[in-house]
Amino acid sequence: MNKNNLVKWALFFLLALIWGSSFILMKEGLKGLNAYQVASLRIFSAGIILLPFLGKALKAIPKKKFAPIILSGFLGTFFPAFFFCIAETKIDSSLAGVLNALTPICTLAIGMAFFKLKIGWLKWVGMILGLSGMIILLIGGSQQISVHYLGYALFVVLATVCYGLNVNVANKYLKEFSPLHIVTIAFTALIIPTLLILAYTGFFANTDTNNQTWIKSVSASILLGVAGTCLASVIFYTLLKKAGPVFASMVTYGIPFVAFFWGFIAGEAVTIIQLSGLVVILLGVRIVNK
């Protein structure tokens, strides 16, 4: 494996680790805050962290590129953050994780329909194999997924559509720019909207520093913003720049590896069917990378 491929795979698994852990942090945040507050605090925290880099980013990127960058921020972070938090108030995080695997399909469909994206049959095979691996994991899981409030699953589907749009927008208009500069402009532009949502939902009026649940929820939401949004976005745009939209979007297939990691740490049993699903996913991603 050459150095470039090694870097791509390292970014792939690091991003899968961060985003896979985000579901846990979202659930923790929702224990003491509502969905709108968790999502807003997540994005607001990321924007605040990036403020020191704003001056340099504004100088490095032409003004005509500000519009696609801000659009990318809304499509890739703002709307999906709210959609996932709203969905996870009613559906299992495992179901949200499985539906999140629709992202590569949305990326390809939107890219081919609106962005003149052309891919060979081998990438189609890899993508279908990855999706098949997710289905095998679902079938072989030891825990059943609840289908109550299934309508809320549509919020996750909407999030994957946003992700698909964002990958294509970023790949077409922003590929030549520094990932840190892109993320800085995108997230600092979201500070005011998220601050207004936090104020409107009563976040600042109901702060209770003696409530341990509230403190843990706020801490989880801030960590979600710093790692799951700020750091992860820089890694994602770097991966997109190095590997292209199809491989970058398939990072959602890496999330089950993270779930298995946390399950292993917690002492959960792993079935042969689940291991087979992971192998199929890894094979699919490998084929797409070729």
Secondary structure, 3 states (H helix, E strand, C coil): CCHHHHHHHHHHHHHHHHHHHHHHHHHHHCCCCCHHHHHHHHHHHHHHHHHHHHHHHHHHCCHHHHHHHHHHHHHHHHHHHHHHHHHCCCCCHHHHHHHHHHHHHHHHHHHHHHCCCCCCHHHHHHHHHHHHHHHHHHHHCCCCCCCCCHHHHHHHHHHHHHHHHHHHHHHHHCCCCCHHHHHHHHHHCCHHHHHHHHHHCCCCCCCCCCCHHHHHHHHHHHHHHHHHHHHHHHHHHHHHHHHCHHHHHHHHHHHHHHHHHHHHHCCCCCCHHHHHHHHHHHHHHHHHHC
